[in-house]
Amino acid sequence: SSAIFIALSCGLVVASLAAGYALDRYGKKVVLCSAVSLVIVSLVLLEGVATLPVMAFLAFCLGAGGSAVVTGAHALIADLNPTHRAASLNLLDVFFGIGAFVTPFAIVPLQARGGLAAVLFTLAGLAAVVLVYLLATTFPAPMQGRGFAFADAAAVARSPLFLVPALIVFLYVGTEQSVWDWQITYFMRQLSMDNVAAARVLSIFPIAIMLGRLGTNRLLMRVSPTPVLLVSTIGATVCFAVVMLATTAGFAAAALLVCGLFMASIFPTALGIVSSRFPTASGTAMGLAITGGWLGSVAVSPLFGWVAQQTDFSRAYLVIVGSAAVMAISVVWLARQGRAGEIEQAGAGTAHREAGVG
């Protein structure tokens, strides 16, 4: 039902926005334990619900809990690895990818044996194991505590140092969501593939993303994040253009594979930069950026659909290519911000030394 999907999506957006602020004020343990508890309760109650309004409410709660877990996990891992935030988030997102890729395959036989109830209770049980682990684990103290106000969060949201990497997150999620929503249909319309063949080609994409993040994790231990982002966004733009121009299934599959490798690092690396720029408000900055990502998914993909409806799928694919290209331009802007900051710091250091000599 569209009402269930809308409720779930609203939960994703609202929770990532609220969770970011709560992470800095109340701490990561409170937020993560509350979020996992909300997921458990929602899954268990969904099994016995028959009315649409209650199902929509539980879908909202499920989306909210899951979104808060995503936000809290990213903030926690980044803060635990302050010198390698981007590298650590690339590794974290490998596990998110594995979960997203493996879970549907595990659910099918489980549902065949025990129905929907077996799926819901199994997922709730796994979440309960995570909750027990979180409750037994010692977490760092809140970054800001009760001294952190909404005005501080608003200052983060207005800062150009936040807005540029957040724009990259917005465009990345929108671009990736467009691939999931439209790539199969695009292959069927433009390359005359059947549904099964198109789905098989698309399955290359998430595998490439997971492999790419594993490699980027090691690379970012030695290289700064901005050059990696620049190469990744330019490479993704070129590869999406090749997918658009491909005339055979094999060529399109190869281009989509390489595209996944380039796309892999963009989301976690951009979030790592957001976190590093606001180390004392990393939860808030992370939550705001992830909220932007959710909004990107409901902006770019519908735009693809609208263009396809007004013209055709070949022109609509320019939405994906264009979104990737704007990402690359944004990274150039990001790099200029970094250089300006280094020049400003160097100038301040020189002035300080001269004042000391004088």
C-alpha positions in Angstrom: 0.0 0.0 0.0 1.2 3.5 -0.8 0.2 4.6 2.7 2.6 2.1 4.3 5.4 3.2 2.0 4.8 6.9 2.8 4.6 6.2 6.5 7.9 4.2 6.4 9.6 7.0 4.4 8.4 9.7 6.8 9.8 7.7 9.6 13.2 7.5 7.9 13.4 11.3 7.4 12.1 12.4 10.8 14.2 9.9 12.8 17.5 10.7 11.1 16.9 14.4 11.7 16.0 13.9 15.4 18.5 11.2 16.1 21.5 13.4 15.1 20.7 16.0 17.7 19.9 13.3 20.3 23.3 11.6 19.7 25.2 14.7 20.7 22.9 15.7 23.6 22.0 12.3 25.2 24.7 10.0 23.9 25.0 7.2 21.4 24.0 4.4 23.7 20.6 6.0 24.6 19.8 6.6 20.9 20.9 3.2 19.6 19.2 1.2 22.4 16.0 3.2 21.9 16.1 2.8 18.2 16.7 -1.0 18.3 13.9 -1.4 20.9 11.5 0.5 18.6 12.4 -1.8 15.7 11.8 -4.9 17.9 8.4 -3.7 19.2 7.3 -2.6 15.7 8.2 -6.0 14.1 6.4 -8.0 16.8 3.2 -5.9 16.7 3.0 -5.9 12.9 2.3 -9.6 12.9 -1.1 -9.2 14.7 -2.3 -5.9 13.0 -5.1 -5.9 10.5 -6.1 -2.3 10.1 -4.4 0.1 7.8 -4.0 3.1 10.2 -2.2 0.9 12.8 0.0 -0.7 10.1 0.9 2.7 8.8 1.8 3.9 12.3 4.0 0.8 12.9 5.6 1.3 9.5 6.5 4.8 10.6 8.0 3.5 13.8 9.9 0.8 12.0 11.3 3.3 9.5 12.2 5.7 12.4 14.0 3.0 14.4 15.9 1.7 11.4 16.9 5.3 10.4 18.1 6.1 13.9 20.2 2.9 13.9 21.8 3.9 10.6 22.5 7.5 11.9 23.8 6.3 15.3 26.0 3.6 13.8 27.7 6.0 11.4 28.2 8.6 14.1 29.6 6.0 16.5 32.1 4.4 14.1 33.3 7.8 12.9 33.9 9.1 16.4 35.7 5.9 17.4 38.1 6.4 14.5 38.8 10.1 14.5 41.9 9.9 12.4 40.3 7.6 9.7 36.6 8.6 9.7 36.1 8.1 6.0 38.0 4.8 5.9 36.0 3.3 8.9 32.7 4.4 7.4 33.5 2.6 4.1 34.1 -0.6 6.0 30.9 -0.1 8.0 28.9 0.3 4.9 30.2 -3.0 3.5 28.3 -4.7 6.3 25.2 -2.6 5.6 25.5 -3.7 2.0 25.9 -7.4 2.9 22.8 -7.2 5.1 20.7 -5.6 2.3 22.0 -8.1 -0.2 21.7 -11.3 1.8 18.5 -10.7 3.8 16.0 -11.0 0.9 17.5 -14.4 -0.1 17.2 -15.6 3.5 13.6 -14.4 3.9 12.2 -16.3 1.0 12.7 -19.8 2.4 11.8 -18.6 5.9 8.5 -17.2 4.7 7.8 -20.3 2.7 8.1 -22.4 5.8 6.5 -20.2 8.5 4.8 -17.4 6.7 5.1 -13.7 7.5 5.1 -14.3 11.2 8.3 -16.3 11.0 10.0 -13.5 9.2 8.9 -10.8 11.6 9.7 -12.8 14.7 13.1 -13.9 13.4 14.1 -10.3 12.5 12.9 -9.2 15.9 14.9 -11.9 17.6 18.1 -10.8 15.7 17.4 -7.2 16.7 17.0 -8.4 20.3 20.5 -9.9 20.2 21.9 -6.6 19.0 20.0 -4.8 21.9 21.5 -7.1 24.5 25.0 -6.4 23.1 24.4 -2.6 23.1 23.1 -2.7 26.7 26.2 -4.6 27.8 28.7 -2.3 26.0 30.3 0.8 27.4 29.9 3.9 25.2 31.7 7.2 25.0 30.1 10.1 26.9 27.9 12.5 24.9 29.8 15.0 22.8 27.9 18.0 24.1 25.5 16.9 26.8 22.9 19.4 28.1 25.0 22.3 26.8 24.0 21.5 23.2 21.0 23.5 22.0 18.9 23.6 18.8 20.7 26.8 17.9 23.9 24.9 17.7 22.3 22.3 15.4 20.9 25.1 13.2 24.4 26.7 13.0 25.7 23.3 11.6 22.9 23.2 9.0 23.7 26.7 7.8 27.5 26.3 7.5 28.9 26.0 3.9 31.4 23.4 5.4 28.3 21.2 6.0 26.2 22.1 3.0 28.7 21.0 0.3 29.4 17.5 1.5 25.7 17.2 2.4 24.8 18.1 -1.2 27.1 15.2 -2.3 25.2 12.8 0.0 21.8 14.1 -1.4 22.9 13.5 -5.0 24.5 10.2 -4.3 21.5 8.7 -2.6 19.2 10.1 -5.3 21.4 8.7 -8.1 21.7 5.3 -6.5 17.9 5.1 -5.8 17.3 6.0 -9.5 19.4 3.0 -10.5 17.4 0.7 -8.3 14.1 2.1 -9.4 14.7 2.4 -13.2 17.7 0.5 -14.4 15.8 -2.8 -15.1 13.1 -0.9 -17.0 15.7 1.0 -18.9 17.5 -2.2 -20.0 14.2 -3.7 -21.0 13.2 -0.7 -23.0 16.5 0.3 -24.6 18.3 -3.0 -24.9 15.3 -5.3 -25.3 16.3 -7.5 -22.3 13.7 -9.6 -20.6 13.0 -8.9 -16.9 15.2 -11.8 -15.6 18.2 -10.8 -17.7 17.9 -7.2 -16.7 17.7 -8.1 -13.0 20.8 -10.2 -13.3 22.8 -7.4 -14.8 21.6 -5.0 -12.1 22.7 -7.5 -9.4 26.3 -6.7 -10.5 25.9 -3.2 -9.1 25.5 -3.9 -5.4 28.3 -6.5 -5.5 30.6 -4.0 -7.1 29.7 -1.4 -4.4 30.6 -3.8 -1.6 33.9 -4.8 -3.2 34.7 -1.1 -3.9 34.2 -0.1 -0.3 36.5 -2.8 0.9 39.2 -1.5 -1.4 38.5 2.1 -0.6 38.8 1.3 3.1 42.4 0.4 2.6 43.1 3.3 0.2 41.7 5.9 2.6 44.2 4.7 5.3 46.9 6.2 3.1 45.2 8.9 0.9 43.1 11.9 2.0 39.3 11.6 1.3 38.9 14.5 -1.2 41.0 13.1 -4.1 39.3 9.8 -3.7 35.9 11.5 -3.9 36.9 13.4 -7.0 38.1 10.3 -8.9 35.0 8.4 -7.7 32.5 11.0 -8.9 34.2 11.6 -12.2 34.5 7.9 -12.8 30.8 7.3 -11.9 29.7 10.1 -14.3 31.7 8.6 -17.2 30.5 5.1 -16.5 26.8 6.1 -16.3 27.3 7.9 -19.6 28.7 4.6 -21.0 25.7 2.7 -19.7 23.4 5.2 -21.4 25.2 4.8 -24.7 25.7 1.0 -24.5 24.1 -1.0 -27.3 24.7 -4.5 -26.0 23.9 -6.2 -22.7 27.5 -7.3 -22.1 28.8 -3.8 -22.6 26.2 -2.3 -20.3 26.9 -4.9 -17.7 30.6 -4.2 -17.7 30.0 -0.4 -17.5 27.6 -0.9 -14.6 30.2 -3.1 -12.8 32.8 -0.3 -13.1 30.2 2.3 -12.1 29.5 0.4 -8.9 33.2 0.4 -8.1 33.4 4.2 -8.5 30.1 4.8 -6.7 31.2 2.7 -3.7 33.2 5.3 -1.8 31.1 8.4 -2.3 28.4 8.0 0.4 30.6 6.9 3.3 33.5 9.2 2.4 31.3 12.2 2.2 29.8 11.4 5.6 33.3 11.0 6.9 34.2 14.5 5.7 31.0 15.8 7.4 31.9 14.2 10.7 35.5 15.4 10.5 34.4 19.0 9.9 32.2 19.0 13.0 33.9 16.7 15.5 32.1 18.1 18.5 28.7 17.9 16.8 29.3 14.9 14.6 25.9 13.2 15.5 24.0 16.3 14.5 26.0 16.8 11.3 25.6 13.1 10.4 21.9 13.1 11.0 21.3 16.2 8.9 23.4 14.8 6.1 21.6 11.4 6.1 18.3 13.2 6.2 19.5 15.0 3.0 20.2 11.6 1.5 16.7 10.4 2.2 15.3 13.5 0.6 17.6 12.9 -2.4 16.0 9.5 -2.9 12.5 11.2 -3.3 13.8 14.0 -5.5 16.1 12.5 -8.2 14.3 9.2 -8.9 10.8 10.8 -9.4 12.5 13.3 -11.7 13.8 10.4 -13.8 10.3 9.0 -14.0 8.8 12.4 -15.0 11.3 12.9 -17.7 10.8 9.4 -19.0 7.0 10.0 -19.1 7.4 13.3 -20.9 10.1 12.1 -23.4 11.7 8.7 -23.3 14.0 6.6 -21.2 17.2 7.5 -23.1 16.7 11.2 -22.3 15.6 10.3 -18.7 18.9 8.6 -18.1 20.5 12.0 -18.5 19.0 12.7 -15.0 21.4 10.0 -13.6 24.3 11.2 -15.6 23.6 14.8 -14.7 23.2 14.0 -11.0 26.6 12.3 -11.0 28.2 15.2 -12.9 26.9 17.7 -10.3 28.4 15.4 -7.6 31.8 15.8 -9.3 31.4 19.6 -9.5 30.5 19.6 -5.8 33.7 17.7 -4.9 35.7 20.4 -6.8 34.0 23.0 -4.6 34.7 20.8 -1.6 38.4 20.7 -2.5 38.5 24.5 -2.8 36.9 24.8 0.6 39.7 22.6 2.0 42.5 24.6 0.3 40.9 27.9 1.6 40.9 26.5 5.1 44.5 25.4 4.9 45.6 28.9 3.6 43.6 30.6 6.4 45.2 28.3 9.0 48.6 28.9 7.6 48.1 32.7 7.6 46.9 32.6 11.2 49.9 30.6 12.2 52.3 33.0 10.4 50.7 36.0 12.1 50.9 34.3 15.5 54.6 33.6 15.0 55.3 37.2 13.8 53.5 38.5 16.9 55.6 36.3 19.1 58.8 37.6 17.5 57.7 41.2 17.8 
